[in-house]
Structures are given as C-alpha cells and as structure tokens.
Amino acid sequence: MPAVHLLDYVAGNVRSLVNAIEKVGYTVEWVKSPADVPSAEKLIIPGVGHFGHCLSQLETAGYIEPIRAHIKAGKPFMGICVGLQALFEGSEEDPDVKGLGVIPLKLHKFDDEDKSVPHIGWNSANTSRKGEVTEESLYGLHPSSKYYYVHSYAARYTDGELEKDGWAVATAKYGNEEFVGAVARDNVFATQFHPEKSGVAGLRVLKAFLGGNKSEKLVEKASTVSAREGLTRRVIACLDVRTNDQGDLVVTKGDQYDVREKDGVSTGGSVRNLGKPVDMAKKYYEQGADEITFLNITSFRNCPVADTPMLEILKRTSETVFVPLTIGGGIRETVDTDGTQISALEIATMYFKSGADKVSIGSDAVTAAEEYYASGKKLSGATAVESISAAYGNQAVVISVDPRRIYVSSPDSTPHHTIETRVPGPKGERYCWYQCTIKGGREGRDVDVRQLVTAVEAMGAGEILLNCIEKDGSNSGFDLELINDVKAATKIPVIASSGAGNPDHFREVFDETATDAALGAGMFHRGEYTVKQVKDHLRENGQLVRQYEEGAI
C-alpha cells in the first residue's frame, strides 16, 4: 500500500488517524526528526489543543523550516485542527507565538455570549455561498454532510478575502459567526474538523486528499441537499464497563448505580451483563451515535496500569468506530502494582495513545474544587484537570458530575445556591440545592453543582457530563431543572445524562434546555430503542441532527 508520512508532536489521539488512513488504503510512516521531512511525499500534521504549544513544539524540534520547504516544493500537505491553525500568521490563543504564515490571517476566540465554547460537535464544511449549493466536491466535502469539530479559536470568514489569494474555502456557522472549516490551494489542504472522527464523511475526505482528487462532481442533486447549517444536536451512547464475577469485561447498567441483578431475596445477584463493549460501541456507531463514552466503573485497580483492560478496549474500538471516544474512571494519580507513582497526566496519555479523544474525571474534580475554594480560588496547577488540559487542551477534559437533590424549606436555610422546583420534596419543600457526590454517588460533599462547574471551568475543563442520581435508571426523562441551572452557570458545553427512557425525552431536553448534547444508555443497551430512532424523532420535531452516512467510502 502507498505510504503517508505523519508528524506526531504529542498531539493527543493519533491512533484514530492512523486507523482511518489505513482504512482508506494507505500505510503510515512516522516522521521522527526534521531530517525525515524531505523524503516525505505526502505529509500530514494532526493536532489538538493549544496553538502556542503546537507551534513551540514544532519550532523547538526544528520542524518549521522543513515543513515550509515541503509546502514550497509542491508536495501534498494536510493539516488537521491545530494543523490547520498552524498555517495562519498567529492566534489570540497565544499572541506571542508565530504561525507558519502560509495564510496571512489570525485566529480569534469564538464569542461565547450566545453559545458554548469550545465549539464541540458536528457542523458543516460547505463550499457553497449565499444559500446556493455547489455541485463540485472539494476533496470529498459534501454540503449535506457533517464533520466533527472541537476548538475554541477559529479563522473568521470574510467573503472573498481568502479566495482572492487563490484559496478554495469551506465554511461552517456557529451562532452568528461564520468560520473557516477547510482550505485548499495547490498542494495544501487543511481542515479545522477531524476527518478521522467524522465517520464515513471524514474517511471520504481523507481518501480524496491522499488520492489527489481535489475536485469531482457530486453524485447528489442540488435540490436534495439540506441547506440547514450550524452545529447539530449530539446524541451520545454511554457504556458502563466493568468486570463481572467471572472476570469478563461487560457493559452493564444499574438503578441508582446498583449494577447487580435482583434475585428476589437479596440485592446480591450477579453483575448485569448487557453485552461486549467493543461490539456494542460498533453497533451504536453504525446506528449514528455522534460519540461513544466508556465509563470504567471499577477502574481495574488490581492490574498493572499499562495492562489496564480499558486500553485494549479503546484500541480495538478505534479500529472500526470513527467518532469521538471518551473514557472515564481511574484518571487520577495512582501507584502501580510495582510501587511506581504514576500521574493523572500519564494515565490520560496512555488512554489518548490507545484511541481516546477525551478523558472524564469524576470524584477527583470534586476534591480539586474543594481545594480551589479553600485556597481562595487560587489555581494550583497540579490538579488532574489542569495538567491534562495544559498538555492536550481543555476540549480533552470532561468533568463527570454526580449531583443529588437536597430539599430545603427556603433559600435562607442553606449557604448553597438553590432553585425553586416544580417537584416538591417529601415534606412539601419548594426549594432544593444540588449536592455533588463522590465514590459513585455514595458520599455527599459540601459543594453544590454550581460551585463545582465554576471551579472546573476555571481549571481548564472543556465539557460537563451532567448526571443526576435521582434520575439514574428511572427512564423518566432528564432533570431539566438541573440542566438549566448548570447551563446558566457555565460557558462550556454540557452533556445531559441520566433518565433517558424513550426518544421523546431527547426531544424534551433539547426543546426545554440549552444543553449541547444528550446521553443515553439503558434504553439502547436493552434494545428498547436505537440511536437512529432517537435521531429520526428529533429530526421529525425540527431538531438539526447528523444523519449517519452509509455505503462505500
């Protein structure tokens, strides 16, 4: 198979890109030093995270001039995410660091007045302008397709500005802002989105670039293409993974976090086994899930860290599932079986190298928030949230929150932030606050959910996975009051979790809250509904969702 050269400067999840390149018929050769660049025919620079970190790494390692020489020589070059941003002059993210300057513009942070930042999810990369639909494909881009983005900074699109310098441009819209989703000129092609995480649509783009197919006629007719642009509503499938009593890895689901079967006499039945993690993840991907989340609910504490079973799960899943993968559980400082101290950052790095795009932190985030407030809101720089965010970008860190309602007679009876609820307490209380818990909901702490999300946002978290203990396993719908309360307290994206029992619960949460995504588990695992049925219901009710693309790449 023909080879592609890939430059990895510790850019996060590169395994998925390798898998995607191999999927479309190419092999990967690694650029290990600047001396390797001149021999590369096709060169790809991927990336996630901080603009300054990326460019500084390339500069320190001596790659800047060889990359410029590669581009000037007319050889095929592709940049992905920060790899695209590197082509610009600079970025507000780090004004003191210069980009490659191939494109004489600068990147700006998204306005967060009317939307969450980072911009996370599926959006367009459309080469059409002013409502018309193009019949020409730029490197496999289709105006009806959606692609996966995750970034806080973007190049604002001004009509004609890039085109006058010979660039072909595909754009996306986020709120009222139109930004560059992809650019191409001569031998250079770059995408702000991640093609390796964009399903069949993204694989098609990779194949077109690697095959040199810059432009081709679209098969689809202009009249059949949806003109709706903007960020779609994400539907996420979540798999709770643990070992059962026989030592096998299984997907399980509990009621109020109890995952054992009820035997009619006691609660000590066997662990509920709903299927194999890798097989189920592939099934949900093929049903159209926008992301897959694995929650490792036992953390596999009794084996060497390098042999953690979840690493193998991620490696195998990323071979066939080309959407973002999140892993939670055990992302903390730990002592290995041989006594070696291993940091949370090192644990996260293992997961990223195995195929994860994000890591989810739970109990340790609550502890970090307590320390944050105890210190007078000073950042230590040493927490798992801060260290992982600094290395891989805030979009790589998800905080999993397990709150429960504490009912009070009046707002004055607690120092915590309260809401007036439509669901009165056992004694008719009309107010409640949401207490954060640790250890899988078993231990409450003196921190409310607003305090937690405010603290972790300051630390550099990029997303909130918002569970609800009362709703978990209830199949009664999401806690809309909780979701609205948290959305009002944070600018980062929120994933609604706990309580989904049917497709209309997803419609309800998207209609009645500003949540950025919604997550389902048991209703999918038990086969009661499919991800496709949920998305079809959302589409029928006017929501913008990504449609799974089938067929050959």
Secondary structure, 3 states (H helix, E strand, C coil): CCEEEEECCCCCCCHHHHHHHHHCCCEEEEECCHHHHHHCCCEEECCCCCHHHHHHHHHHHCCHHHHHHHHHCCCCEEEECHHHHCCEEEECCCCCCCCCCCEEEEEEECCCCCCCCCEEEEECCECCCCCCCCCEEECCCCCCCCEEEEECEECECCCCCCHHHCCEEEEEEECCEEEEEEEEECCEEEECCCHHHCHHHHHHHHHHHHCCCCEEECCCCHHHCCCCCCCCCEEEEEEEEEECCCCCEEEECCECCECECCCCCCCCCCECCCCCHHHHHHHHHHHCCCEEEEEECCCCCCCCHHHCHHHHHHHHHCCCCCCCEEEECCCCCEECCCCCEECHHHHHHHHHHHCCCEEEECHHHHHHHHHHHHCCCCCCCCCHHHHHHHHHCHHHEEEEECEEEEEECCHHHCCCCCEECCCCCCCCCCEEEEEEEECCCCEEEEEEHHHHHHHHHHHCCCEEEECCCCCCCCCCCCCHHHHHHHHCCCCCCEEECCCCCCHHHHHHHHHHCCCCEEEECHHHHCCCCCHHHHHHHHHHCCCCCCCCCCCCC
